[in-house]
Amino acid sequence: MAESQNMQGIAIVGCGIVGSSVAKILSRDHSMLQARVTTSFSLVKIVDINFDRAKSLGLDETLFEKNLESVLKNPSIHCVVELVGGTTFAKEVIERSLNAGKHVVTANKALLAHHGNELLALARKNNVVLAFEASCAGGIPVIRALYDGLLANRIDALFGIVNGTCNYILTQMTLHGKTYETALSEAQKKGFAEADPTLDVSGGDSAHKLAILAALAFGQKINLDAVDVTGIDQLELCDVMYGMDLGYVMKLLAISIRQDGGITLAVKPSFISREHPLAWVSGPFNAVSIYGHATGHTMYYGRGAGGDPTASAVISDILSVVNGSARASFFGCTIWPDIADASRAMPVSEPVSRFYIRVMASDEPGVLAGIASILAKYGISISSVLQKEKDPDADMPEAVPVLITTYPARQNSVLEAIREVDELAVVQSKSVCINIIDEHPEWKHHKTQS
């Protein structure tokens, strides 16, 4: 073991759910953790303005500190763990810590999605590390997989279920036939959803994580504004159930694909085959599927949130800082977005996929012919058509649901066609359009491309 003068001091800023879990595990399991690295380390300070949660866990009160400046000036503290959240004070904490020559570990996906490039550059300028494994998918080591385990691969596609709130809601709708409103209320009661769930159900949280993951997967700068985002808050239960009838499961997917020389970046409710392993990732769990040109399909699954699972990722980063492996990866790899080229994100209109379309139409002769004619006009081929029975309990009891799946088509062509379909006199409400995401082909290209 290293001598005491080489002790690596750790300070946690923010003692909420995750911060208190990190402090608890660092204190309780210190002997086990210390045995895994050759450099001595110790939790030195916990910075916050309220220590009620820390006290309830029985944490050592000599660690409590309200003055951030004293931590930044303390030469025995080598790593600051930012866990206050948000994009204002948290940004200040990270910037001041990096400028003070401290390594930083953070779980702050929103901050990294908006300001990650500049913060990584600031860390590099100060010859320290910014580590963020816990920012995406909780305790799942997917960030580390991208910059380490999959480094031999050109990544061709990444599909993620990265928001536990949305996945819990969709699981309840799919498996138990609950409406969106009922499932959301249940999620809030169980602590799987915030009192204000907007960031989750709008797709914003998933977009933050996708921007971080895609930047590392493709080794490029990713602009958060380039992510096409649609949430689950407008989903109707009937479409979830109709999709099941057709062999598909509804998931909120974070999607990034190399396509036509650019990158597709989207977060949207999508149908995937019941045969795909992502289809049965249920409840608050997360999973990320990654397709490499050499390894093919790999998938990473686990708890995507919660104090202890997220603390696991935070502490893994702390240990990587302590043992020097974080520095080796940060300064030895060129895929970090602060030193990478800007991506060419494909416009929202360009991506190609299959689509599910539900048209609520009058039960009259010629309806299908009229719809098919419009789709053909826009170069959209129909894969299947299913006309469901009238539902006397529905909002439009006289309307017949016409379910159409298409062969691959450009998104803008499909949306334009649907706008024209909705102008038909026999169509009684705005039609619904949902992506169908097929299994990404493995080893599509046999030659490495830049």
Backbone torsions as a table, in degrees:
resi	resn	phi	psi	omega
1	MET	NA	146.9	-178.1
2	ALA	-66.8	159.3	178.5
3	GLU	-70.9	157.9	-174.0
4	SER	-62.0	-30.4	-178.3
5	GLN	-68.0	-14.2	178.3
6	ASN	-98.9	13.5	179.5
7	MET	-59.0	132.3	176.9
8	GLN	-94.2	112.7	179.7
9	GLY	-85.4	139.6	-179.0
10	ILE	-117.7	135.7	173.6
11	ALA	-124.9	132.1	176.1
12	ILE	-102.1	129.0	176.0
13	VAL	-110.2	110.6	-176.1
14	GLY	107.1	112.9	-175.6
15	CYS	-119.2	51.8	174.6
16	GLY	-86.6	-145.4	-176.5
17	ILE	-60.9	-49.9	-177.7
18	VAL	-75.8	-45.4	-178.6
19	GLY	-58.8	-42.2	179.6
20	SER	-68.8	-34.1	177.1
21	SER	-67.0	-40.5	177.4
22	VAL	-61.3	-47.2	-179.4
23	ALA	-62.9	-40.8	-179.8
24	LYS	-61.8	-47.6	-177.4
25	ILE	-69.6	-40.9	177.8
26	LEU	-60.6	-37.1	-179.2
27	SER	-78.7	-49.5	-175.2
28	ARG	-67.6	-40.6	-172.2
29	ASP	-107.3	22.5	-173.5
30	HIS	-57.2	-43.1	-177.3
31	SER	-61.1	-44.4	179.0
32	MET	-63.5	-45.5	-178.5
33	LEU	-66.5	-42.1	-179.1
34	GLN	-62.2	-34.1	-179.5
35	ALA	-66.6	-13.3	-176.1
36	ARG	-95.9	-7.0	177.8
37	VAL	-131.6	155.5	-175.9
38	THR	-91.8	-10.2	178.2
39	THR	-101.6	133.3	179.1
40	SER	-69.2	142.3	176.8
41	PHE	-144.9	160.4	-179.1
42	SER	-157.8	144.1	171.1
43	LEU	-74.0	121.5	-174.0
44	VAL	-104.0	-41.4	-176.4
45	LYS	-144.4	150.1	169.7
46	ILE	-122.5	118.1	-175.5
47	VAL	-103.8	126.2	175.5
48	ASP	-166.9	177.5	175.7
49	ILE	-107.2	-11.2	179.5
50	ASN	-137.3	125.9	-175.7
51	PHE	-115.3	21.4	-179.6
52	ASP	-59.2	-45.5	-178.9
53	ARG	-65.8	-42.3	179.6
54	ALA	-61.0	-41.9	-180.0
55	LYS	-66.3	-37.4	-179.2
56	SER	-64.7	-23.6	178.8
57	LEU	-91.9	-0.8	178.6
58	GLY	74.2	25.6	-179.9
59	LEU	-70.5	150.1	-177.9
60	ASP	-61.6	117.0	-175.0
61	GLU	-71.2	-13.5	175.4
62	THR	-71.7	-12.6	177.1
63	LEU	-81.2	-18.4	-171.1
64	PHE	-70.3	135.3	-178.5
65	GLU	-148.7	131.3	178.7
66	LYS	-99.4	-11.6	-174.1
67	ASN	-103.3	104.9	179.9
68	LEU	-62.4	-37.3	-176.2
69	GLU	-59.5	-37.3	-179.7
70	SER	-65.2	-31.4	176.5
71	VAL	-69.7	-43.7	-177.8
72	LEU	-66.2	-28.5	-179.3
73	LYS	-90.0	-5.3	-176.1
74	ASN	-83.1	112.1	-176.3
75	PRO	-68.6	-15.7	179.8
76	SER	-82.2	-9.3	178.7
77	ILE	-96.7	117.8	-176.7
78	HIS	-104.7	-20.9	-175.4
79	CYS	-137.1	128.4	176.4
80	VAL	-107.6	129.4	-179.5
81	VAL	-105.6	108.7	-177.5
82	GLU	-88.9	116.6	-179.7
83	LEU	-136.9	31.8	178.9
84	VAL	-86.7	-22.3	179.7
85	GLY	77.6	174.3	-178.9
86	GLY	79.5	-179.3	-175.6
87	THR	-122.6	9.9	-178.2
88	THR	-109.8	-78.6	-179.6
89	PHE	-62.0	-36.2	178.9
90	ALA	-59.9	-40.2	178.5
91	LYS	-63.7	-41.0	178.0
92	GLU	-62.7	-43.3	179.7
93	VAL	-58.9	-47.6	-177.9
94	ILE	-65.8	-45.8	-179.3
95	GLU	-61.1	-46.8	-179.1
96	ARG	-65.2	-36.6	179.5
97	SER	-67.6	-44.9	178.9
98	LEU	-63.5	-42.4	179.4
99	ASN	-67.5	-22.5	176.5
100	ALA	-85.3	3.0	178.6
101	GLY	80.6	21.7	179.2
102	LYS	-98.7	139.6	167.6
103	HIS	-66.2	151.4	-179.7
104	VAL	-128.4	135.0	170.9
105	VAL	-116.7	134.4	-178.5
106	THR	-143.1	156.4	173.6
107	ALA	-114.3	16.2	-166.5
108	ASN	-88.5	88.7	-176.2
109	LYS	-68.0	-38.2	-179.3
110	ALA	-63.0	-44.5	179.8
111	LEU	-63.9	-43.0	-179.4
112	LEU	-68.4	-36.4	179.3
113	ALA	-64.8	-35.8	-179.0
114	HIS	-88.1	-37.3	-170.6
115	HIS	-131.1	16.1	-175.5
116	GLY	-58.1	-42.9	-176.6
117	ASN	-60.8	-45.3	-178.3
118	GLU	-70.4	-34.1	178.7
119	LEU	-71.1	-39.1	175.3
120	LEU	-63.1	-41.1	178.6
121	ALA	-64.2	-37.5	179.3
122	LEU	-66.8	-40.2	176.2
123	ALA	-60.8	-44.8	-179.0
124	ARG	-62.4	-41.5	179.2
125	LYS	-60.7	-35.8	-177.5
126	ASN	-94.4	8.2	175.8
127	ASN	60.7	36.0	176.4
128	VAL	-129.9	177.7	-173.0
129	VAL	-111.0	142.2	168.0
130	LEU	-114.7	113.4	-176.9
131	ALA	-113.0	143.6	-170.3
132	PHE	-150.5	37.3	178.9
133	GLU	-53.8	-38.2	-174.3
134	ALA	-77.3	-1.7	-177.3
135	SER	-73.8	-23.2	-176.5
136	CYS	-129.5	124.8	172.0
137	ALA	66.1	33.7	170.3
138	GLY	53.6	-118.2	-175.8
139	GLY	-85.1	1.0	-178.7
140	ILE	-79.6	125.1	-176.8
141	PRO	-80.8	56.6	-175.4
142	VAL	-81.3	-32.7	176.2
143	ILE	-61.2	-47.4	180.0
144	ARG	-62.1	-36.6	177.6
145	ALA	-60.3	-38.9	-176.7
146	LEU	-71.4	-41.7	-177.1
147	TYR	-92.6	-2.8	-177.7
148	ASP	-132.3	-73.3	-172.5
149	GLY	-61.7	-29.5	-178.6
150	LEU	-107.3	16.9	-174.2
151	LEU	-62.3	-23.4	-179.9
152	ALA	-77.5	-3.5	-173.6
153	ASN	-108.5	145.6	159.6
154	ARG	-85.4	119.5	-179.0
155	ILE	-80.1	125.3	-179.5
156	ASP	-98.1	-25.7	-179.2
157	ALA	-161.8	152.0	176.3
158	LEU	-142.1	127.6	177.0
159	PHE	-125.2	127.7	-176.6
160	GLY	-132.4	138.7	163.5
161	ILE	-100.4	98.7	-167.5
162	VAL	-121.4	13.3	175.6
163	ASN	-130.9	111.5	-175.6
164	GLY	-67.1	-33.6	178.4
165	THR	-59.5	-51.5	-178.8
166	CYS	-65.5	-38.4	-178.2
167	ASN	-68.6	-35.8	176.0
168	TYR	-63.0	-46.9	-179.3
169	ILE	-60.0	-47.5	-178.1
170	LEU	-67.2	-33.5	176.1
171	THR	-63.1	-42.8	179.4
172	GLN	-65.9	-37.6	177.9
173	MET	-67.3	-43.4	-174.9
174	THR	-72.1	-49.2	-172.5
175	LEU	-87.2	-25.6	-173.2
176	HIS	-122.7	2.7	175.6
177	GLY	65.6	25.5	179.9
178	LYS	-83.4	146.9	176.4
179	THR	-69.6	163.2	178.0
180	TYR	-56.8	-46.2	-177.0
181	GLU	-62.3	-42.8	179.2
182	THR	-65.8	-43.7	-179.0
183	ALA	-65.2	-39.5	178.4
184	LEU	-64.3	-44.8	179.1
185	SER	-59.7	-41.6	178.8
186	GLU	-65.5	-40.3	178.8
187	ALA	-62.1	-39.1	179.3
188	GLN	-66.7	-41.0	-179.9
189	LYS	-64.7	-32.4	-178.1
190	LYS	-89.5	-1.5	179.2
191	GLY	83.8	11.3	178.1
192	PHE	-88.9	-8.4	179.9
193	ALA	-138.2	145.0	178.0
194	GLU	-71.7	162.5	174.5
195	ALA	-58.9	-39.3	171.2
196	ASP	-109.1	99.0	-173.3
197	PRO	-88.0	11.6	-169.6
198	THR	-53.8	-48.2	-176.3
199	LEU	-60.1	-36.3	-180.0
200	ASP	-74.4	-57.0	-171.1
201	VAL	-73.1	-18.7	177.0
202	SER	-79.6	-11.3	-176.9
203	GLY	91.9	-3.4	-176.5
204	GLY	-63.2	-42.9	179.5
205	ASP	-62.7	-42.7	178.2
206	SER	-64.6	-35.4	178.8
207	ALA	-64.7	-40.2	176.3
208	HIS	-57.3	-47.4	-177.4
209	LYS	-68.0	-38.3	178.9
210	LEU	-62.6	-41.4	-180.0
211	ALA	-59.4	-40.0	179.8
212	ILE	-69.7	-48.7	-177.4
213	LEU	-64.9	-43.6	-177.8
214	ALA	-66.1	-35.7	178.8
215	ALA	-59.3	-42.9	179.5
216	LEU	-76.8	-38.4	-178.2
217	ALA	-61.5	-40.8	-176.0
218	PHE	-103.5	-2.5	179.3
219	GLY	60.3	42.8	-176.4
220	GLN	-139.2	158.1	171.2
221	LYS	-71.9	131.6	179.7
222	ILE	-116.5	128.6	176.1
223	ASN	-90.2	120.5	-178.8
224	LEU	-55.1	-34.3	-178.7
225	ASP	-66.7	-15.7	-179.5
226	ALA	-81.2	-8.8	-179.3
227	VAL	-80.4	122.8	176.5
228	ASP	-80.2	114.0	-169.7
229	VAL	-116.9	126.9	171.3
230	THR	-134.5	133.4	-178.6
231	GLY	-93.1	-170.6	-178.9
232	ILE	-102.8	0.3	-171.4
233	ASP	-71.3	-10.5	177.3
234	GLN	-107.7	6.2	-178.6
235	LEU	-68.7	143.0	174.8
236	GLU	-107.4	142.0	-177.9
237	LEU	-58.4	-35.8	-176.7
238	CYS	-59.8	-37.5	-179.8
239	ASP	-69.5	-37.8	176.2
240	VAL	-60.0	-43.9	-177.5
241	MET	-73.9	-38.7	176.4
242	TYR	-61.7	-39.3	177.7
243	GLY	-60.0	-41.2	177.2
244	MET	-59.8	-40.8	178.7
245	ASP	-60.5	-31.4	-178.1
246	LEU	-89.2	-1.7	177.6
247	GLY	97.4	18.3	-176.9
248	TYR	-122.4	155.6	176.2
249	VAL	-118.6	138.1	-179.6
250	MET	-85.9	128.9	174.9
251	LYS	-138.9	149.7	169.1
252	LEU	-85.6	110.0	-175.1
253	LEU	-106.8	137.4	166.0
254	ALA	-93.5	121.9	-168.7
255	ILE	-124.7	129.7	169.4
256	SER	-140.6	126.1	-174.1
257	ILE	-138.4	136.8	167.4
258	ARG	-70.8	125.6	-175.8
259	GLN	-154.1	121.2	175.4
260	ASP	53.1	43.4	175.7
261	GLY	81.5	-1.6	178.7
262	GLY	-130.1	-167.5	179.9
263	ILE	-124.6	126.6	171.3
264	THR	-81.3	128.2	179.1
265	LEU	-128.9	114.5	-176.7
266	ALA	-152.5	148.7	167.9
267	VAL	-124.8	119.4	-177.4
268	LYS	-161.9	151.0	171.7
269	PRO	-62.2	129.7	-175.3
270	SER	-141.1	150.4	172.5
271	PHE	-91.1	134.3	172.0
272	ILE	-128.0	153.2	-178.1
273	SER	-59.9	143.9	176.4
274	ARG	-63.0	-14.5	179.4
275	GLU	-83.1	-17.1	-177.8
276	HIS	-77.1	137.9	-178.2
277	PRO	-59.3	-24.8	177.3
278	LEU	-68.2	-23.4	-173.0
279	ALA	-60.9	-32.4	-174.6
280	TRP	-111.3	26.1	167.0
281	VAL	-77.2	110.8	-167.4
282	SER	-115.4	167.2	177.0
283	GLY	58.4	-142.8	-175.6
284	PRO	-83.4	7.4	-178.4
285	PHE	-73.4	155.6	177.2
286	ASN	-116.4	160.0	172.9
287	ALA	-158.1	147.6	178.1
288	VAL	-131.4	125.4	174.9
289	SER	-100.4	130.1	-179.0
290	ILE	-127.7	135.1	-179.1
291	TYR	-114.3	113.1	177.8
292	GLY	-104.5	153.7	-175.7
293	HIS	-69.5	-23.8	-179.3
294	ALA	-101.5	-44.8	-175.2
295	THR	-85.1	-18.6	-174.9
296	GLY	77.9	-142.6	-174.0
297	HIS	-86.5	125.4	168.3
298	THR	-125.1	150.3	-178.6
299	MET	-135.1	141.1	-175.6
300	TYR	-123.2	123.4	-168.6
301	TYR	-132.4	143.5	174.8
302	GLY	166.8	-165.7	-178.8
303	ARG	-77.4	123.4	-173.6
304	GLY	-92.2	0.2	-178.9
305	ALA	-160.8	-178.5	179.9
306	GLY	103.6	153.8	-174.5
307	GLY	-59.2	-58.0	-174.9
308	ASP	-69.5	-44.8	177.9
309	PRO	-59.8	-42.0	178.7
310	THR	-68.6	-38.3	177.1
311	ALA	-60.5	-34.8	177.3
312	SER	-56.6	-45.2	179.8
313	ALA	-68.2	-40.6	178.8
314	VAL	-60.9	-46.2	-176.8
315	ILE	-69.8	-33.4	174.6
316	SER	-60.5	-39.9	175.7
317	ASP	-65.1	-42.3	178.5
318	ILE	-58.3	-46.0	179.8
319	LEU	-65.4	-34.1	177.2
320	SER	-67.7	-35.0	174.7
321	VAL	-66.7	-45.4	-177.7
322	VAL	-62.1	-44.1	-175.2
323	ASN	-87.5	-2.6	175.1
324	GLY	91.3	-7.5	-178.2
325	SER	-69.7	-30.6	177.1
326	ALA	-64.0	-42.2	178.1
327	ARG	-63.0	-43.7	-178.7
328	ALA	-60.2	-42.3	179.8
329	SER	-71.7	-41.0	-176.0
330	PHE	-66.9	-42.6	-177.5
331	PHE	-95.5	-10.6	-177.9
332	GLY	-101.2	-11.6	180.0
333	CYS	-109.9	152.4	-177.7
334	THR	-108.8	10.6	-176.7
335	ILE	-88.5	-5.3	-177.7
336	TRP	-66.2	135.8	-170.5
337	PRO	-64.7	-23.1	179.9
338	ASP	-68.3	-21.8	-179.7
339	ILE	-115.4	7.7	-178.0
340	ALA	-97.5	166.4	176.6
341	ASP	-75.4	158.4	176.7
342	ALA	-70.9	143.9	179.4
343	SER	-78.8	159.4	168.6
344	ARG	-104.7	93.6	178.3
345	ALA	-75.8	132.3	-178.8
346	MET	-72.6	139.3	175.4
347	PRO	-56.3	151.5	-177.5
348	VAL	-54.4	-31.7	-175.3
349	SER	-74.1	-18.7	-169.4
350	GLU	-86.3	-36.0	-172.7
351	PRO	-54.5	145.9	-179.3
352	VAL	-109.7	132.7	172.3
353	SER	-159.8	179.5	171.1
354	ARG	-88.9	162.3	-175.8
355	PHE	-138.5	148.3	169.0
356	TYR	-103.3	130.9	179.8
357	ILE	-128.2	129.6	173.8
358	ARG	-114.5	122.0	178.4
359	VAL	-113.7	126.8	175.8
360	MET	-94.7	106.9	-170.9
361	ALA	-126.2	159.5	173.5
362	SER	-68.2	148.4	-179.7
363	ASP	-83.7	81.9	-176.9
364	GLU	-133.0	154.9	175.5
365	PRO	-62.8	144.7	174.1
366	GLY	88.3	-3.1	-177.9
367	VAL	-62.8	-49.9	-178.1
368	LEU	-62.3	-39.4	-179.8
369	ALA	-62.4	-41.2	179.9
370	GLY	-64.9	-42.7	179.4
371	ILE	-65.6	-45.7	-178.8
372	ALA	-61.9	-36.1	179.8
373	SER	-63.5	-42.5	179.5
374	ILE	-67.1	-43.3	178.7
375	LEU	-61.1	-42.0	178.7
376	ALA	-62.7	-36.2	178.4
377	LYS	-57.8	-33.3	-179.3
378	TYR	-97.7	13.2	176.1
379	GLY	73.6	26.8	-177.5
380	ILE	-103.9	119.6	179.8
381	SER	-91.6	137.0	-179.1
382	ILE	-87.2	130.2	176.7
383	SER	-89.3	-43.4	179.2
384	SER	-154.4	155.5	175.9
385	VAL	-134.4	134.0	177.0
386	LEU	-136.7	122.4	177.0
387	GLN	-100.7	120.7	-178.7
388	LYS	-87.7	164.7	177.2
389	GLU	-72.6	156.7	172.9
390	LYS	-63.3	145.6	177.2
391	ASP	-112.2	107.3	-177.0
392	PRO	-64.0	-17.7	179.9
393	ASP	-95.0	-1.4	-177.7
394	ALA	-77.4	168.3	178.8
395	ASP	-63.0	-31.6	178.9
396	MET	-122.3	80.6	-172.6
397	PRO	-62.9	-20.9	-179.2
398	GLU	-90.0	-8.5	-177.6
399	ALA	-87.5	148.0	179.0
400	VAL	-109.9	125.2	175.6
401	PRO	-73.4	121.6	175.5
402	VAL	-107.3	115.6	-176.0
403	LEU	-102.9	124.6	-177.4
404	ILE	-124.6	133.8	167.7
405	THR	-113.5	145.1	-176.1
406	THR	-111.6	163.0	165.1
407	TYR	-78.3	170.4	-178.2
408	PRO	-52.7	133.8	-179.1
409	ALA	-149.7	158.8	177.5
410	ARG	-74.9	140.0	-174.0
411	GLN	-59.1	-42.0	-177.5
412	ASN	-65.2	-34.0	178.5
413	SER	-66.3	-41.4	180.0
414	VAL	-64.9	-44.8	-178.6
415	LEU	-65.9	-38.2	177.7
416	GLU	-65.5	-41.7	179.5
417	ALA	-62.9	-42.0	-179.1
418	ILE	-64.7	-38.3	176.9
419	ARG	-58.9	-38.5	-179.9
420	GLU	-73.8	-38.4	176.7
421	VAL	-59.2	-41.1	-177.4
422	ASP	-66.9	-15.1	177.7
423	GLU	-84.9	-9.6	177.8
424	LEU	-64.6	142.2	-177.5
425	ALA	-62.7	-27.7	-176.1
426	VAL	-82.1	-10.7	-178.7
427	VAL	-87.6	125.7	-169.4
428	GLN	-99.9	-9.4	177.2
429	SER	-158.3	170.0	179.6
430	LYS	-63.1	132.6	-178.2
431	SER	-75.0	156.6	-179.6
432	VAL	-106.1	136.9	179.4
433	CYS	-131.4	126.4	-177.7
434	ILE	-134.4	135.3	178.2
435	ASN	-64.2	145.4	167.9
436	ILE	-112.2	118.1	-177.6
437	ILE	-99.8	117.3	178.9
438	ASP	-86.3	160.6	173.6
439	GLU	-55.2	128.6	178.7
440	HIS	-70.9	136.0	-178.9
441	PRO	-67.8	136.0	175.2
442	GLU	-83.6	146.1	176.5
443	TRP	51.6	44.8	179.3
444	LYS	-65.5	-37.6	179.7
445	HIS	-117.1	136.7	-178.2
446	HIS	-101.2	-1.1	179.6
447	LYS	-119.8	129.1	179.9
448	THR	-61.1	131.7	177.1
449	GLN	-117.4	153.2	178.4
450	SER	-79.3	NA	NA
